[in-house]
């Protein structure tokens, strides 16, 4: 429960959209990011894939660190 998976997308060093496992959805930070976040959040397969990343990547590597 203390682990959070975050995937951020940047353009020209500006964060435009982010997926956060604690929210379970994408959040946009620019006009383009908001539009993309809405599109990503409407697609259940994209959300399921990103939600599974916490299990696949984070929890798998906990014992390594």
PDBQT receptor file of N, H, CA, C and O in Angstrom, charges set to zero:
ATOM      1  N   UNK A   1       0.824  -1.210   0.000  1.00  0.00    +0.000 N 
ATOM      2  CA  UNK A   1       0.000   0.000   0.000  1.00  0.00    +0.000 C 
ATOM      3  C   UNK A   1       0.858   1.260   0.000  1.00  0.00    +0.000 C 
ATOM      4  O   UNK A   1       0.375   2.347  -0.317  1.00  0.00    +0.000 OA
ATOM      5  N   UNK A   2       2.127   1.111   0.356  1.00  0.00    +0.000 N 
ATOM      6  H   UNK A   2       2.519   0.228   0.613  1.00  0.00    +0.000 HD
ATOM      7  CA  UNK A   2       3.015   2.265   0.387  1.00  0.00    +0.000 C 
ATOM      8  C   UNK A   2       3.664   2.538  -0.967  1.00  0.00    +0.000 C 
ATOM      9  O   UNK A   2       4.414   3.502  -1.121  1.00  0.00    +0.000 OA
ATOM     10  N   UNK A   3       3.373   1.688  -1.941  1.00  0.00    +0.000 N 
ATOM     11  H   UNK A   3       2.764   0.905  -1.816  1.00  0.00    +0.000 HD
ATOM     12  CA  UNK A   3       3.997   1.823  -3.252  1.00  0.00    +0.000 C 
ATOM     13  C   UNK A   3       3.044   2.534  -4.199  1.00  0.00    +0.000 C 
ATOM     14  O   UNK A   3       1.841   2.273  -4.214  1.00  0.00    +0.000 OA
ATOM     15  N   UNK A   4       3.611   3.442  -4.992  1.00  0.00    +0.000 N 
ATOM     16  H   UNK A   4       4.589   3.653  -4.980  1.00  0.00    +0.000 HD
ATOM     17  CA  UNK A   4       2.812   4.111  -6.017  1.00  0.00    +0.000 C 
ATOM     18  C   UNK A   4       3.575   4.052  -7.337  1.00  0.00    +0.000 C 
ATOM     19  O   UNK A   4       4.759   4.382  -7.398  1.00  0.00    +0.000 OA
ATOM     20  N   UNK A   5       2.884   3.631  -8.385  1.00  0.00    +0.000 N 
ATOM     21  H   UNK A   5       1.922   3.363  -8.335  1.00  0.00    +0.000 HD
ATOM     22  CA  UNK A   5       3.453   3.612  -9.718  1.00  0.00    +0.000 C 
ATOM     23  C   UNK A   5       3.012   4.884 -10.428  1.00  0.00    +0.000 C 
ATOM     24  O   UNK A   5       1.819   5.178 -10.505  1.00  0.00    +0.000 OA
ATOM     25  N   UNK A   6       3.981   5.638 -10.948  1.00  0.00    +0.000 N 
ATOM     26  H   UNK A   6       4.950   5.399 -10.886  1.00  0.00    +0.000 HD
ATOM     27  CA  UNK A   6       3.680   6.871 -11.683  1.00  0.00    +0.000 C 
ATOM     28  C   UNK A   6       4.367   6.792 -13.037  1.00  0.00    +0.000 C 
ATOM     29  O   UNK A   6       5.564   6.518 -13.123  1.00  0.00    +0.000 OA
ATOM     30  N   UNK A   7       3.607   7.034 -14.086  1.00  0.00    +0.000 N 
ATOM     31  H   UNK A   7       2.634   7.257 -14.017  1.00  0.00    +0.000 HD
ATOM     32  CA  UNK A   7       4.174   7.135 -15.433  1.00  0.00    +0.000 C 
ATOM     33  C   UNK A   7       3.826   8.512 -15.963  1.00  0.00    +0.000 C 
ATOM     34  O   UNK A   7       2.652   8.849 -16.116  1.00  0.00    +0.000 OA
ATOM     35  N   UNK A   8       4.845   9.302 -16.241  1.00  0.00    +0.000 N 
ATOM     36  H   UNK A   8       5.799   9.027 -16.116  1.00  0.00    +0.000 HD
ATOM     37  CA  UNK A   8       4.663  10.668 -16.730  1.00  0.00    +0.000 C 
ATOM     38  C   UNK A   8       5.123  10.769 -18.173  1.00  0.00    +0.000 C 
ATOM     39  O   UNK A   8       6.081  10.119 -18.588  1.00  0.00    +0.000 OA
ATOM     40  N   UNK A   9       4.421  11.596 -18.920  1.00  0.00    +0.000 N 
ATOM     41  H   UNK A   9       3.642  12.125 -18.582  1.00  0.00    +0.000 HD
ATOM     42  CA  UNK A   9       4.771  11.872 -20.312  1.00  0.00    +0.000 C 
ATOM     43  C   UNK A   9       5.114  13.348 -20.430  1.00  0.00    +0.000 C 
ATOM     44  O   UNK A   9       4.369  14.213 -19.970  1.00  0.00    +0.000 OA
ATOM     45  N   UNK A  10       6.266  13.624 -21.061  1.00  0.00    +0.000 N 
ATOM     46  H   UNK A  10       6.872  12.921 -21.434  1.00  0.00    +0.000 HD
ATOM     47  CA  UNK A  10       6.775  14.986 -21.176  1.00  0.00    +0.000 C 
ATOM     48  C   UNK A  10       6.920  15.374 -22.644  1.00  0.00    +0.000 C 
ATOM     49  O   UNK A  10       7.139  14.527 -23.511  1.00  0.00    +0.000 OA
ATOM     50  N   UNK A  11       6.795  16.651 -22.896  1.00  0.00    +0.000 N 
ATOM     51  H   UNK A  11       6.617  17.339 -22.192  1.00  0.00    +0.000 HD
ATOM     52  CA  UNK A  11       7.090  17.223 -24.203  1.00  0.00    +0.000 C 
ATOM     53  C   UNK A  11       7.778  18.558 -23.963  1.00  0.00    +0.000 C 
ATOM     54  O   UNK A  11       7.248  19.416 -23.257  1.00  0.00    +0.000 OA
ATOM     55  N   UNK A  12       8.955  18.735 -24.549  1.00  0.00    +0.000 N 
ATOM     56  H   UNK A  12       9.386  18.039 -25.123  1.00  0.00    +0.000 HD
ATOM     57  CA  UNK A  12       9.755  19.955 -24.339  1.00  0.00    +0.000 C 
ATOM     58  C   UNK A  12       9.970  20.253 -22.851  1.00  0.00    +0.000 C 
ATOM     59  O   UNK A  12       9.840  21.393 -22.405  1.00  0.00    +0.000 OA
ATOM     60  N   UNK A  13      10.299  19.210 -22.101  1.00  0.00    +0.000 N 
ATOM     61  H   UNK A  13      10.405  18.284 -22.463  1.00  0.00    +0.000 HD
ATOM     62  CA  UNK A  13      10.592  19.302 -20.665  1.00  0.00    +0.000 C 
ATOM     63  C   UNK A  13       9.389  19.709 -19.816  1.00  0.00    +0.000 C 
ATOM     64  O   UNK A  13       9.554  20.073 -18.652  1.00  0.00    +0.000 OA
ATOM     65  N   UNK A  14       8.191  19.654 -20.377  1.00  0.00    +0.000 N 
ATOM     66  H   UNK A  14       8.057  19.359 -21.322  1.00  0.00    +0.000 HD
ATOM     67  CA  UNK A  14       6.966  20.010 -19.661  1.00  0.00    +0.000 C 
ATOM     68  C   UNK A  14       6.101  18.766 -19.518  1.00  0.00    +0.000 C 
ATOM     69  O   UNK A  14       5.763  18.118 -20.509  1.00  0.00    +0.000 OA
ATOM     70  N   UNK A  15       5.744  18.436 -18.281  1.00  0.00    +0.000 N 
ATOM     71  H   UNK A  15       6.018  18.963 -17.476  1.00  0.00    +0.000 HD
ATOM     72  CA  UNK A  15       4.888  17.273 -18.067  1.00  0.00    +0.000 C 
ATOM     73  C   UNK A  15       3.496  17.574 -18.620  1.00  0.00    +0.000 C 
ATOM     74  O   UNK A  15       2.871  18.570 -18.256  1.00  0.00    +0.000 OA
ATOM     75  N   UNK A  16       3.026  16.695 -19.504  1.00  0.00    +0.000 N 
ATOM     76  H   UNK A  16       3.534  15.886 -19.799  1.00  0.00    +0.000 HD
ATOM     77  CA  UNK A  16       1.714  16.944 -20.102  1.00  0.00    +0.000 C 
ATOM     78  C   UNK A  16       0.636  16.023 -19.540  1.00  0.00    +0.000 C 
ATOM     79  O   UNK A  16      -0.516  16.433 -19.398  1.00  0.00    +0.000 OA
ATOM     80  N   UNK A  17       1.000  14.784 -19.222  1.00  0.00    +0.000 N 
ATOM     81  H   UNK A  17       1.936  14.451 -19.338  1.00  0.00    +0.000 HD
ATOM     82  CA  UNK A  17       0.015  13.846 -18.678  1.00  0.00    +0.000 C 
ATOM     83  C   UNK A  17       0.728  12.840 -17.778  1.00  0.00    +0.000 C 
ATOM     84  O   UNK A  17       1.897  12.516 -17.989  1.00  0.00    +0.000 OA
ATOM     85  N   UNK A  18      -0.001  12.350 -16.769  1.00  0.00    +0.000 N 
ATOM     86  H   UNK A  18      -0.951  12.613 -16.598  1.00  0.00    +0.000 HD
ATOM     87  CA  UNK A  18       0.577  11.416 -15.798  1.00  0.00    +0.000 C 
ATOM     88  C   UNK A  18      -0.465  10.377 -15.415  1.00  0.00    +0.000 C 
ATOM     89  O   UNK A  18      -1.644  10.683 -15.240  1.00  0.00    +0.000 OA
ATOM     90  N   UNK A  19       0.007   9.128 -15.290  1.00  0.00    +0.000 N 
ATOM     91  H   UNK A  19       0.965   8.879 -15.433  1.00  0.00    +0.000 HD
ATOM     92  CA  UNK A  19      -0.812   8.070 -14.706  1.00  0.00    +0.000 C 
ATOM     93  C   UNK A  19      -0.310   7.825 -13.299  1.00  0.00    +0.000 C 
ATOM     94  O   UNK A  19       0.894   7.685 -13.080  1.00  0.00    +0.000 OA
ATOM     95  N   UNK A  20      -1.221   7.773 -12.348  1.00  0.00    +0.000 N 
ATOM     96  H   UNK A  20      -2.199   7.887 -12.526  1.00  0.00    +0.000 HD
ATOM     97  CA  UNK A  20      -0.865   7.497 -10.958  1.00  0.00    +0.000 C 
ATOM     98  C   UNK A  20      -1.662   6.287 -10.490  1.00  0.00    +0.000 C 
ATOM     99  O   UNK A  20      -2.886   6.260 -10.617  1.00  0.00    +0.000 OA
ATOM    100  N   UNK A  21      -0.974   5.289  -9.951  1.00  0.00    +0.000 N 
ATOM    101  H   UNK A  21       0.020   5.311  -9.848  1.00  0.00    +0.000 HD
ATOM    102  CA  UNK A  21      -1.674   4.096  -9.491  1.00  0.00    +0.000 C 
ATOM    103  C   UNK A  21      -2.554   4.379  -8.277  1.00  0.00    +0.000 C 
ATOM    104  O   UNK A  21      -3.532   3.666  -8.052  1.00  0.00    +0.000 OA
ATOM    105  N   UNK A  22      -2.234   5.390  -7.503  1.00  0.00    +0.000 N 
ATOM    106  H   UNK A  22      -1.440   5.969  -7.685  1.00  0.00    +0.000 HD
ATOM    107  CA  UNK A  22      -3.085   5.703  -6.343  1.00  0.00    +0.000 C 
ATOM    108  C   UNK A  22      -4.416   6.302  -6.793  1.00  0.00    +0.000 C 
ATOM    109  O   UNK A  22      -5.437   6.103  -6.134  1.00  0.00    +0.000 OA
ATOM    110  N   UNK A  23      -4.414   7.031  -7.904  1.00  0.00    +0.000 N 
ATOM    111  H   UNK A  23      -3.585   7.192  -8.439  1.00  0.00    +0.000 HD
ATOM    112  CA  UNK A  23      -5.668   7.547  -8.465  1.00  0.00    +0.000 C 
ATOM    113  C   UNK A  23      -6.327   6.535  -9.389  1.00  0.00    +0.000 C 
ATOM    114  O   UNK A  23      -7.552   6.491  -9.502  1.00  0.00    +0.000 OA
ATOM    115  N   UNK A  24      -5.508   5.723 -10.048  1.00  0.00    +0.000 N 
ATOM    116  H   UNK A  24      -4.513   5.759  -9.956  1.00  0.00    +0.000 HD
ATOM    117  CA  UNK A  24      -6.022   4.724 -10.973  1.00  0.00    +0.000 C 
ATOM    118  C   UNK A  24      -6.463   5.298 -12.301  1.00  0.00    +0.000 C 
ATOM    119  O   UNK A  24      -7.247   4.683 -13.024  1.00  0.00    +0.000 OA
ATOM    120  N   UNK A  25      -5.960   6.479 -12.621  1.00  0.00    +0.000 N 
ATOM    121  H   UNK A  25      -5.323   6.978 -12.034  1.00  0.00    +0.000 HD
ATOM    122  CA  UNK A  25      -6.338   7.115 -13.879  1.00  0.00    +0.000 C 
ATOM    123  C   UNK A  25      -5.263   8.105 -14.299  1.00  0.00    +0.000 C 
ATOM    124  O   UNK A  25      -4.318   8.383 -13.561  1.00  0.00    +0.000 OA
ATOM    125  N   UNK A  26      -5.438   8.631 -15.513  1.00  0.00    +0.000 N 
ATOM    126  H   UNK A  26      -6.205   8.406 -16.113  1.00  0.00    +0.000 HD
ATOM    127  CA  UNK A  26      -4.540   9.643 -16.056  1.00  0.00    +0.000 C 
ATOM    128  C   UNK A  26      -5.037  11.034 -15.680  1.00  0.00    +0.000 C 
ATOM    129  O   UNK A  26      -6.240  11.273 -15.572  1.00  0.00    +0.000 OA
ATOM    130  N   UNK A  27      -4.086  11.946 -15.484  1.00  0.00    +0.000 N 
ATOM    131  H   UNK A  27      -3.109  11.751 -15.572  1.00  0.00    +0.000 HD
ATOM    132  CA  UNK A  27      -4.393  13.345 -15.192  1.00  0.00    +0.000 C 
ATOM    133  C   UNK A  27      -3.576  14.194 -16.160  1.00  0.00    +0.000 C 
ATOM    134  O   UNK A  27      -2.375  13.978 -16.324  1.00  0.00    +0.000 OA
ATOM    135  N   UNK A  28      -4.230  15.155 -16.796  1.00  0.00    +0.000 N 
ATOM    136  H   UNK A  28      -5.206  15.330 -16.662  1.00  0.00    +0.000 HD
ATOM    137  CA  UNK A  28      -3.545  16.044 -17.723  1.00  0.00    +0.000 C 
ATOM    138  C   UNK A  28      -3.152  17.347 -17.061  1.00  0.00    +0.000 C 
ATOM    139  O   UNK A  28      -3.858  17.846 -16.185  1.00  0.00    +0.000 OA
ATOM    140  N   UNK A  29      -2.012  17.902 -17.486  1.00  0.00    +0.000 N 
ATOM    141  H   UNK A  29      -1.438  17.496 -18.198  1.00  0.00    +0.000 HD
ATOM    142  CA  UNK A  29      -1.508  19.141 -16.898  1.00  0.00    +0.000 C 
ATOM    143  C   UNK A  29      -1.417  20.284 -17.902  1.00  0.00    +0.000 C 
ATOM    144  O   UNK A  29      -1.139  21.424 -17.530  1.00  0.00    +0.000 OA
ATOM    145  N   UNK A  30      -1.651  19.976 -19.167  1.00  0.00    +0.000 N 
ATOM    146  H   UNK A  30      -1.878  19.050 -19.468  1.00  0.00    +0.000 HD
ATOM    147  CA  UNK A  30      -1.692  20.994 -20.211  1.00  0.00    +0.000 C 
ATOM    148  C   UNK A  30      -2.964  20.754 -21.021  1.00  0.00    +0.000 C 
ATOM    149  O   UNK A  30      -3.662  19.763 -20.803  1.00  0.00    +0.000 OA
ATOM    150  N   UNK A  31      -3.263  21.648 -21.944  1.00  0.00    +0.000 N 
ATOM    151  H   UNK A  31      -2.696  22.452 -22.120  1.00  0.00    +0.000 HD
ATOM    152  CA  UNK A  31      -4.453  21.455 -22.773  1.00  0.00    +0.000 C 
ATOM    153  C   UNK A  31      -4.375  20.126 -23.532  1.00  0.00    +0.000 C 
ATOM    154  O   UNK A  31      -5.338  19.361 -23.571  1.00  0.00    +0.000 OA
ATOM    155  N   UNK A  32      -3.220  19.870 -24.128  1.00  0.00    +0.000 N 
ATOM    156  H   UNK A  32      -2.437  20.491 -24.097  1.00  0.00    +0.000 HD
ATOM    157  CA  UNK A  32      -3.022  18.605 -24.833  1.00  0.00    +0.000 C 
ATOM    158  C   UNK A  32      -3.092  17.423 -23.865  1.00  0.00    +0.000 C 
ATOM    159  O   UNK A  32      -3.667  16.384 -24.187  1.00  0.00    +0.000 OA
ATOM    160  N   UNK A  33      -2.510  17.585 -22.694  1.00  0.00    +0.000 N 
ATOM    161  H   UNK A  33      -2.042  18.429 -22.433  1.00  0.00    +0.000 HD
ATOM    162  CA  UNK A  33      -2.518  16.516 -21.696  1.00  0.00    +0.000 C 
ATOM    163  C   UNK A  33      -3.905  16.184 -21.200  1.00  0.00    +0.000 C 
ATOM    164  O   UNK A  33      -4.220  15.014 -20.983  1.00  0.00    +0.000 OA
ATOM    165  N   UNK A  34      -4.738  17.185 -21.018  1.00  0.00    +0.000 N 
ATOM    166  H   UNK A  34      -4.483  18.136 -21.194  1.00  0.00    +0.000 HD
ATOM    167  CA  UNK A  34      -6.120  16.958 -20.564  1.00  0.00    +0.000 C 
ATOM    168  C   UNK A  34      -6.888  16.167 -21.619  1.00  0.00    +0.000 C 
ATOM    169  O   UNK A  34      -7.641  15.251 -21.290  1.00  0.00    +0.000 OA
ATOM    170  N   UNK A  35      -6.696  16.525 -22.882  1.00  0.00    +0.000 N 
ATOM    171  H   UNK A  35      -6.085  17.270 -23.149  1.00  0.00    +0.000 HD
ATOM    172  CA  UNK A  35      -7.386  15.809 -23.969  1.00  0.00    +0.000 C 
ATOM    173  C   UNK A  35      -6.914  14.356 -24.033  1.00  0.00    +0.000 C 
ATOM    174  O   UNK A  35      -7.723  13.441 -24.191  1.00  0.00    +0.000 OA
ATOM    175  N   UNK A  36      -5.608  14.152 -23.911  1.00  0.00    +0.000 N 
ATOM    176  H   UNK A  36      -4.952  14.895 -23.783  1.00  0.00    +0.000 HD
ATOM    177  CA  UNK A  36      -5.087  12.789 -23.933  1.00  0.00    +0.000 C 
ATOM    178  C   UNK A  36      -5.530  11.994 -22.709  1.00  0.00    +0.000 C 
ATOM    179  O   UNK A  36      -5.855  10.812 -22.822  1.00  0.00    +0.000 OA
ATOM    180  N   UNK A  37      -5.546  12.629 -21.552  1.00  0.00    +0.000 N 
ATOM    181  H   UNK A  37      -5.283  13.589 -21.460  1.00  0.00    +0.000 HD
ATOM    182  CA  UNK A  37      -5.987  11.943 -20.333  1.00  0.00    +0.000 C 
ATOM    183  C   UNK A  37      -7.437  11.493 -20.472  1.00  0.00    +0.000 C 
ATOM    184  O   UNK A  37      -7.780  10.379 -20.077  1.00  0.00    +0.000 OA
ATOM    185  N   UNK A  38      -8.281  12.339 -21.021  1.00  0.00    +0.000 N 
ATOM    186  H   UNK A  38      -8.003  13.244 -21.341  1.00  0.00    +0.000 HD
ATOM    187  CA  UNK A  38      -9.680  11.957 -21.232  1.00  0.00    +0.000 C 
ATOM    188  C   UNK A  38      -9.776  10.755 -22.172  1.00  0.00    +0.000 C 
ATOM    189  O   UNK A  38     -10.548   9.827 -21.933  1.00  0.00    +0.000 OA
ATOM    190  N   UNK A  39      -8.986  10.787 -23.235  1.00  0.00    +0.000 N 
ATOM    191  H   UNK A  39      -8.359  11.541 -23.429  1.00  0.00    +0.000 HD
ATOM    192  CA  UNK A  39      -8.993   9.682 -24.206  1.00  0.00    +0.000 C 
ATOM    193  C   UNK A  39      -8.479   8.398 -23.560  1.00  0.00    +0.000 C 
ATOM    194  O   UNK A  39      -9.082   7.338 -23.730  1.00  0.00    +0.000 OA
ATOM    195  N   UNK A  40      -7.368   8.481 -22.819  1.00  0.00    +0.000 N 
ATOM    196  H   UNK A  40      -6.878   9.342 -22.681  1.00  0.00    +0.000 HD
ATOM    197  CA  UNK A  40      -6.816   7.293 -22.157  1.00  0.00    +0.000 C 
ATOM    198  C   UNK A  40      -7.785   6.738 -21.112  1.00  0.00    +0.000 C 
ATOM    199  O   UNK A  40      -7.948   5.523 -21.006  1.00  0.00    +0.000 OA
ATOM    200  N   UNK A  41      -8.425   7.614 -20.345  1.00  0.00    +0.000 N 
ATOM    201  H   UNK A  41      -8.292   8.601 -20.431  1.00  0.00    +0.000 HD
ATOM    202  CA  UNK A  41      -9.322   7.169 -19.275  1.00  0.00    +0.000 C 
ATOM    203  C   UNK A  41     -10.596   6.523 -19.803  1.00  0.00    +0.000 C 
ATOM    204  O   UNK A  41     -11.268   5.798 -19.070  1.00  0.00    +0.000 OA
ATOM    205  N   UNK A  42     -10.936   6.773 -21.059  1.00  0.00    +0.000 N 
ATOM    206  H   UNK A  42     -10.390   7.363 -21.655  1.00  0.00    +0.000 HD
ATOM    207  CA  UNK A  42     -12.126   6.152 -21.667  1.00  0.00    +0.000 C 
ATOM    208  C   UNK A  42     -11.832   4.748 -22.192  1.00  0.00    +0.000 C 
ATOM    209  O   UNK A  42     -12.756   3.994 -22.499  1.00  0.00    +0.000 OA
ATOM    210  N   UNK A  43     -10.555   4.395 -22.297  1.00  0.00    +0.000 N 
ATOM    211  H   UNK A  43      -9.805   5.007 -22.048  1.00  0.00    +0.000 HD
ATOM    212  CA  UNK A  43     -10.160   3.103 -22.855  1.00  0.00    +0.000 C 
ATOM    213  C   UNK A  43      -9.831   2.132 -21.725  1.00  0.00    +0.000 C 
ATOM    214  O   UNK A  43      -8.778   2.253 -21.098  1.00  0.00    +0.000 OA
ATOM    215  N   UNK A  44     -10.719   1.166 -21.454  1.00  0.00    +0.000 N 
ATOM    216  H   UNK A  44     -11.574   1.068 -21.963  1.00  0.00    +0.000 HD
ATOM    217  CA  UNK A  44     -10.484   0.256 -20.327  1.00  0.00    +0.000 C 
ATOM    218  C   UNK A  44      -9.220  -0.590 -20.476  1.00  0.00    +0.000 C 
ATOM    219  O   UNK A  44      -8.621  -0.980 -19.473  1.00  0.00    +0.000 OA
ATOM    220  N   UNK A  45      -8.806  -0.880 -21.707  1.00  0.00    +0.000 N 
ATOM    221  H   UNK A  45      -9.292  -0.564 -22.522  1.00  0.00    +0.000 HD
ATOM    222  CA  UNK A  45      -7.604  -1.702 -21.876  1.00  0.00    +0.000 C 
ATOM    223  C   UNK A  45      -6.347  -0.918 -21.487  1.00  0.00    +0.000 C 
ATOM    224  O   UNK A  45      -5.425  -1.492 -20.907  1.00  0.00    +0.000 OA
ATOM    225  N   UNK A  46      -6.295   0.371 -21.793  1.00  0.00    +0.000 N 
ATOM    226  H   UNK A  46      -7.044   0.836 -22.265  1.00  0.00    +0.000 HD
ATOM    227  CA  UNK A  46      -5.148   1.198 -21.398  1.00  0.00    +0.000 C 
ATOM    228  C   UNK A  46      -5.097   1.319 -19.882  1.00  0.00    +0.000 C 
ATOM    229  O   UNK A  46      -4.027   1.196 -19.284  1.00  0.00    +0.000 OA
ATOM    230  N   UNK A  47      -6.240   1.557 -19.261  1.00  0.00    +0.000 N 
ATOM    231  H   UNK A  47      -7.109   1.656 -19.746  1.00  0.00    +0.000 HD
ATOM    232  CA  UNK A  47      -6.270   1.676 -17.794  1.00  0.00    +0.000 C 
ATOM    233  C   UNK A  47      -5.856   0.373 -17.127  1.00  0.00    +0.000 C 
ATOM    234  O   UNK A  47      -5.091   0.381 -16.163  1.00  0.00    +0.000 OA
ATOM    235  N   UNK A  48      -6.364  -0.752 -17.640  1.00  0.00    +0.000 N 
ATOM    236  H   UNK A  48      -6.986  -0.758 -18.423  1.00  0.00    +0.000 HD
ATOM    237  CA  UNK A  48      -6.015  -2.048 -17.049  1.00  0.00    +0.000 C 
ATOM    238  C   UNK A  48      -4.520  -2.318 -17.168  1.00  0.00    +0.000 C 
ATOM    239  O   UNK A  48      -3.898  -2.835 -16.240  1.00  0.00    +0.000 OA
ATOM    240  N   UNK A  49      -3.951  -1.967 -18.314  1.00  0.00    +0.000 N 
ATOM    241  H   UNK A  49      -4.457  -1.547 -19.067  1.00  0.00    +0.000 HD
ATOM    242  CA  UNK A  49      -2.518  -2.173 -18.511  1.00  0.00    +0.000 C 
ATOM    243  C   UNK A  49      -1.703  -1.337 -17.536  1.00  0.00    +0.000 C 
ATOM    244  O   UNK A  49      -0.752  -1.846 -16.943  1.00  0.00    +0.000 OA
ATOM    245  N   UNK A  50      -2.050  -0.073 -17.358  1.00  0.00    +0.000 N 
ATOM    246  H   UNK A  50      -2.823   0.340 -17.841  1.00  0.00    +0.000 HD
ATOM    247  CA  UNK A  50      -1.302   0.798 -16.453  1.00  0.00    +0.000 C 
ATOM    248  C   UNK A  50      -1.493   0.385 -14.996  1.00  0.00    +0.000 C 
ATOM    249  O   UNK A  50      -0.552   0.450 -14.205  1.00  0.00    +0.000 OA
ATOM    250  N   UNK A  51      -2.690  -0.034 -14.643  1.00  0.00    +0.000 N 
ATOM    251  H   UNK A  51      -3.454  -0.087 -15.286  1.00  0.00    +0.000 HD
ATOM    252  CA  UNK A  51      -2.936  -0.480 -13.265  1.00  0.00    +0.000 C 
ATOM    253  C   UNK A  51      -2.134  -1.729 -12.939  1.00  0.00    +0.000 C 
ATOM    254  O   UNK A  51      -1.703  -1.908 -11.801  1.00  0.00    +0.000 OA
ATOM    255  N   UNK A  52      -1.930  -2.597 -13.929  1.00  0.00    +0.000 N 
ATOM    256  H   UNK A  52      -2.280  -2.451 -14.854  1.00  0.00    +0.000 HD
ATOM    257  CA  UNK A  52      -1.174  -3.830 -13.715  1.00  0.00    +0.000 C 
ATOM    258  C   UNK A  52       0.325  -3.570 -13.571  1.00  0.00    +0.000 C 
ATOM    259  O   UNK A  52       1.047  -4.421 -13.052  1.00  0.00    +0.000 OA
ATOM    260  N   UNK A  53       0.796  -2.425 -14.014  1.00  0.00    +0.000 N 
ATOM    261  H   UNK A  53       0.210  -1.734 -14.436  1.00  0.00    +0.000 HD
ATOM    262  CA  UNK A  53       2.223  -2.110 -13.941  1.00  0.00    +0.000 C 
ATOM    263  C   UNK A  53       2.728  -2.049 -12.495  1.00  0.00    +0.000 C 
ATOM    264  O   UNK A  53       3.889  -2.369 -12.239  1.00  0.00    +0.000 OA
ATOM    265  N   UNK A  54       1.903  -1.658 -11.579  1.00  0.00    +0.000 N 
ATOM    266  H   UNK A  54       0.960  -1.398 -11.787  1.00  0.00    +0.000 HD
ATOM    267  CA  UNK A  54       2.321  -1.612 -10.173  1.00  0.00    +0.000 C 
ATOM    268  C   UNK A  54       2.696  -3.026  -9.704  1.00  0.00    +0.000 C 
ATOM    269  O   UNK A  54       3.719  -3.226  -9.047  1.00  0.00    +0.000 OA
ATOM    270  N   UNK A  55       1.858  -3.985 -10.050  1.00  0.00    +0.000 N 
ATOM    271  H   UNK A  55       1.027  -3.823 -10.583  1.00  0.00    +0.000 HD
ATOM    272  CA  UNK A  55       2.150  -5.376  -9.682  1.00  0.00    +0.000 C 
ATOM    273  C   UNK A  55       3.370  -5.898 -10.438  1.00  0.00    +0.000 C 
ATOM    274  O   UNK A  55       4.258  -6.512  -9.847  1.00  0.00    +0.000 OA
ATOM    275  N   UNK A  56       3.408  -5.652 -11.737  1.00  0.00    +0.000 N 
ATOM    276  H   UNK A  56       2.686  -5.153 -12.217  1.00  0.00    +0.000 HD
ATOM    277  CA  UNK A  56       4.445  -6.213 -12.586  1.00  0.00    +0.000 C 
ATOM    278  C   UNK A  56       5.813  -5.599 -12.320  1.00  0.00    +0.000 C 
ATOM    279  O   UNK A  56       6.805  -6.320 -12.213  1.00  0.00    +0.000 OA
ATOM    280  N   UNK A  57       5.875  -4.306 -12.216  1.00  0.00    +0.000 N 
ATOM    281  H   UNK A  57       5.070  -3.720 -12.303  1.00  0.00    +0.000 HD
ATOM    282  CA  UNK A  57       7.167  -3.632 -12.110  1.00  0.00    +0.000 C 
ATOM    283  C   UNK A  57       7.560  -3.323 -10.661  1.00  0.00    +0.000 C 
ATOM    284  O   UNK A  57       8.651  -3.684 -10.219  1.00  0.00    +0.000 OA
ATOM    285  N   UNK A  58       6.680  -2.665  -9.939  1.00  0.00    +0.000 N 
ATOM    286  H   UNK A  58       5.794  -2.371 -10.298  1.00  0.00    +0.000 HD
ATOM    287  CA  UNK A  58       7.037  -2.192  -8.588  1.00  0.00    +0.000 C 
ATOM    288  C   UNK A  58       7.189  -3.338  -7.594  1.00  0.00    +0.000 C 
ATOM    289  O   UNK A  58       8.230  -3.476  -6.951  1.00  0.00    +0.000 OA
ATOM    290  N   UNK A  59       6.148  -4.157  -7.471  1.00  0.00    +0.000 N 
ATOM    291  H   UNK A  59       5.303  -4.044  -7.992  1.00  0.00    +0.000 HD
ATOM    292  CA  UNK A  59       6.184  -5.200  -6.456  1.00  0.00    +0.000 C 
ATOM    293  C   UNK A  59       7.220  -6.262  -6.782  1.00  0.00    +0.000 C 
ATOM    294  O   UNK A  59       7.787  -6.882  -5.882  1.00  0.00    +0.000 OA
ATOM    295  N   UNK A  60       7.467  -6.471  -8.070  1.00  0.00    +0.000 N 
ATOM    296  H   UNK A  60       7.007  -5.968  -8.801  1.00  0.00    +0.000 HD
ATOM    297  CA  UNK A  60       8.490  -7.445  -8.473  1.00  0.00    +0.000 C 
ATOM    298  C   UNK A  60       9.873  -6.970  -8.030  1.00  0.00    +0.000 C 
ATOM    299  O   UNK A  60      10.698  -7.790  -7.627  1.00  0.00    +0.000 OA
ATOM    300  N   UNK A  61      10.137  -5.700  -8.092  1.00  0.00    +0.000 N 
ATOM    301  H   UNK A  61       9.467  -5.034  -8.419  1.00  0.00    +0.000 HD
ATOM    302  CA  UNK A  61      11.473  -5.161  -7.804  1.00  0.00    +0.000 C 
ATOM    303  C   UNK A  61      11.665  -4.741  -6.354  1.00  0.00    +0.000 C 
ATOM    304  O   UNK A  61      12.754  -4.289  -5.999  1.00  0.00    +0.000 OA
ATOM    305  N   UNK A  62      10.676  -4.868  -5.523  1.00  0.00    +0.000 N 
ATOM    306  H   UNK A  62       9.792  -5.235  -5.811  1.00  0.00    +0.000 HD
ATOM    307  CA  UNK A  62      10.802  -4.474  -4.117  1.00  0.00    +0.000 C 
ATOM    308  C   UNK A  62      11.909  -5.261  -3.413  1.00  0.00    +0.000 C 
ATOM    309  O   UNK A  62      12.691  -4.693  -2.651  1.00  0.00    +0.000 OA
ATOM    310  N   UNK A  63      11.971  -6.560  -3.668  1.00  0.00    +0.000 N 
ATOM    311  H   UNK A  63      11.336  -7.022  -4.287  1.00  0.00    +0.000 HD
ATOM    312  CA  UNK A  63      12.975  -7.387  -2.996  1.00  0.00    +0.000 C 
ATOM    313  C   UNK A  63      14.373  -7.133  -3.536  1.00  0.00    +0.000 C 
ATOM    314  O   UNK A  63      15.358  -7.399  -2.848  1.00  0.00    +0.000 OA
ATOM    315  N   UNK A  64      14.473  -6.625  -4.753  1.00  0.00    +0.000 N 
ATOM    316  H   UNK A  64      13.672  -6.409  -5.312  1.00  0.00    +0.000 HD
ATOM    317  CA  UNK A  64      15.780  -6.339  -5.338  1.00  0.00    +0.000 C 
ATOM    318  C   UNK A  64      16.439  -5.189  -4.588  1.00  0.00    +0.000 C 
ATOM    319  O   UNK A  64      17.638  -5.226  -4.314  1.00  0.00    +0.000 OA
ATOM    320  N   UNK A  65      15.660  -4.177  -4.258  1.00  0.00    +0.000 N 
ATOM    321  H   UNK A  65      14.686  -4.147  -4.481  1.00  0.00    +0.000 HD
ATOM    322  CA  UNK A  65      16.197  -3.018  -3.534  1.00  0.00    +0.000 C 
ATOM    323  C   UNK A  65      16.322  -3.367  -2.078  1.00  0.00    +0.000 C 
ATOM    324  O   UNK A  65      16.754  -2.536  -1.279  1.00  0.00    +0.000 OA
TER     325      UNK A  65
